[in-house]
Amino acid sequence: MVPQGQSSSLQRLHHVEKRIVRVVELAGAVMVELGNSQGPLTDAVAGHCREFTLSMKEIQTTLHEEIKGASEYHPFDKCDYSATIANEICCKKLEYVKILDNSESPD
């Protein structure tokens, strides 16, 4: 059985994955609208951009919380070597995602 904290973390990350798909769809919708031969509908573009911005903020906040939670979680302190190494690799991957996230988000 999966521990409750881990389960809710996976659920939050699954939600982030869905939000990422949605922001890509929004970006595509804006591109289609901008390519409209009759000109873009300003309200549609503004609505998509507003939802995109809010979604990106939600994604960034959730990922930040997950990375922080993962870096504070030390389940393998008194465990065998391979589990410790696997945990360290996962933490490094999360740090890399955070670095990418920070480099792409406007300040």
C-alpha positions in Angstrom: 0.0 0.0 0.0 1.2 3.5 -0.9 1.7 5.9 2.1 -0.9 8.7 2.2 1.7 11.5 1.9 3.3 9.8 -1.2 -0.1 9.2 -2.7 -1.2 12.8 -2.4 2.1 13.9 -3.8 1.6 11.7 -6.8 -1.9 13.0 -7.2 -0.6 16.6 -7.1 2.1 15.8 -9.7 -0.5 14.1 -11.9 -2.6 17.3 -11.7 0.5 19.3 -12.7 0.9 17.0 -15.7 -2.7 17.7 -16.7 -2.2 21.4 -16.3 0.9 21.3 -18.5 -1.0 19.6 -21.2 -3.7 22.3 -20.9 -1.2 25.2 -21.2 0.2 23.6 -24.3 -3.3 23.4 -25.7 -3.9 27.0 -24.8 -0.7 28.1 -26.5 -1.9 26.2 -29.6 -5.3 27.8 -29.5 -3.7 31.3 -29.3 -1.4 30.4 -32.3 -4.5 29.3 -34.3 -6.3 32.5 -33.3 -3.3 34.7 -34.3 -3.1 32.8 -37.6 -6.8 33.5 -38.4 -7.1 35.1 -41.8 -9.8 37.5 -40.5 -7.6 38.6 -37.6 -7.5 37.3 -34.0 -10.5 37.6 -31.6 -9.0 39.8 -28.9 -11.3 38.4 -26.2 -10.4 34.8 -27.1 -6.7 35.6 -27.0 -6.9 37.5 -23.8 -8.9 34.7 -22.1 -6.4 32.1 -23.2 -3.5 34.2 -22.1 -5.1 34.8 -18.7 -5.8 31.1 -18.2 -2.3 30.3 -19.4 -0.7 32.7 -16.9 -2.8 31.4 -14.0 -2.0 27.8 -14.9 1.7 28.5 -15.1 1.6 30.1 -11.7 -0.2 27.0 -10.3 2.2 24.6 -11.9 5.2 26.6 -10.6 3.8 26.7 -7.0 3.0 23.0 -6.9 6.3 22.0 -8.3 8.1 24.3 -5.8 6.2 22.7 -2.9 6.9 19.2 -4.2 10.6 19.9 -4.6 10.8 21.5 -1.2 8.9 18.5 0.3 11.2 16.0 -1.4 14.3 17.8 -0.3 13.1 17.8 3.3 12.1 14.1 3.2 14.9 11.7 4.3 13.4 8.2 4.3 16.7 6.4 3.7 18.9 7.9 6.4 19.6 4.5 8.0 19.1 2.3 5.0 21.2 0.5 2.4 23.5 2.2 -0.1 21.4 1.6 -3.3 18.3 3.1 -1.8 20.3 6.1 -0.6 21.8 6.6 -4.1 18.4 6.3 -5.8 17.0 8.9 -3.4 19.9 11.3 -4.1 19.4 10.9 -7.9 15.8 11.7 -7.6 16.6 14.8 -5.6 19.1 15.9 -8.2 16.5 15.4 -10.9 14.0 17.6 -9.0 16.7 20.3 -8.5 17.3 20.2 -12.2 13.5 20.7 -12.9 13.5 23.6 -10.4 16.5 25.2 -12.2 14.7 24.8 -15.5 11.5 26.2 -14.1 13.3 29.2 -12.6 15.1 30.0 -15.9 11.9 29.9 -17.9 9.7 31.9 -15.5 9.7 35.7 -15.8 10.8 37.7 -12.8 
